[in-house]
C-alpha cells in the first residue's frame, strides 16, 4: 500500500521537474518550436501516467479505510501539478500569441 504512495509522490516530483526543465528551455531558447513539441508530447504522457496513479490511489482509499487519509493526501499532491501546468501554458500562450493593441 505505502509503496504506491511513495511511487506516486516520486512520479509527481519527476513530472514537475521535467515540466519545469522543458518550460525553462522554452524561455531560454525563445520561440523555438522544438521545446513546444517535446513539451506537448510530455504533457500527454504525464497526464496519462498521473491519472493512472491518481485513480489507483483513489480506488485504494475506498478499499483500505485504515490508510484512507494517506491515499487522499497523495491524490491531492498529484493534483497540485495541474495549476502549475496551467500557469506554464498561460505564459507560453502569452509569449507565442501576444495581445494586439
SULBEL-V629638 format. One record per residue. RES is the residue in three letters. PSI is psi in radians with two decimals (none if undefined). Layout:
BEGIN
RES & PSI
RES & PSI
END
This chain:
BEGIN
UNK & -0.92
UNK & -0.34
UNK & -0.69
UNK & -0.69
UNK & -0.80
UNK & -0.75
UNK & -0.71
UNK & -0.76
UNK & -0.67
UNK & -0.74
UNK & -0.76
UNK & -0.78
UNK & -0.77
UNK & -0.74
UNK & -0.77
UNK & -0.80
UNK & -0.83
UNK & -0.76
UNK & -0.72
UNK & -0.67
UNK & -0.79
UNK & -0.71
UNK & -0.75
UNK & -0.69
UNK & -0.71
UNK & -0.80
UNK & -0.66
UNK & -0.75
UNK & -0.13
UNK & -2.33
UNK & 0.54
UNK & 2.41
UNK & -0.30
UNK & -0.87
UNK & -0.56
UNK & -0.78
UNK & -0.75
UNK & -0.76
UNK & -0.70
UNK & -0.80
UNK & -0.69
UNK & -0.75
UNK & -0.72
UNK & -0.83
UNK & -0.75
UNK & -0.67
UNK & -0.80
UNK & -0.86
UNK & -0.82
UNK & -0.63
UNK & -0.71
UNK & -0.83
UNK & -0.62
UNK & -0.89
UNK & -0.53
UNK & -0.77
UNK & -0.70
UNK & -0.76
UNK & -0.82
UNK & -0.46
UNK & -0.48
UNK & -0.39
UNK & -0.83
UNK & 1.59
UNK & -0.44
UNK & -0.39
UNK & 0.29
UNK & -0.79
UNK & -0.74
UNK & -0.73
UNK & -0.71
UNK & -0.66
UNK & -0.71
UNK & -0.68
UNK & -0.71
UNK & -0.71
UNK & -0.70
UNK & -0.70
UNK & -0.28
UNK & -0.52
UNK & -0.39
UNK & -0.92
UNK & -0.52
UNK & -0.78
UNK & -0.68
UNK & -0.71
UNK & -0.81
UNK & -0.76
UNK & -0.75
UNK & -0.76
UNK & -0.75
UNK & -0.78
UNK & -0.68
UNK & -0.59
UNK & -0.78
UNK & -0.61
UNK & 1.30
UNK & 2.61
UNK & 2.47
UNK & 2.35
UNK & none
END
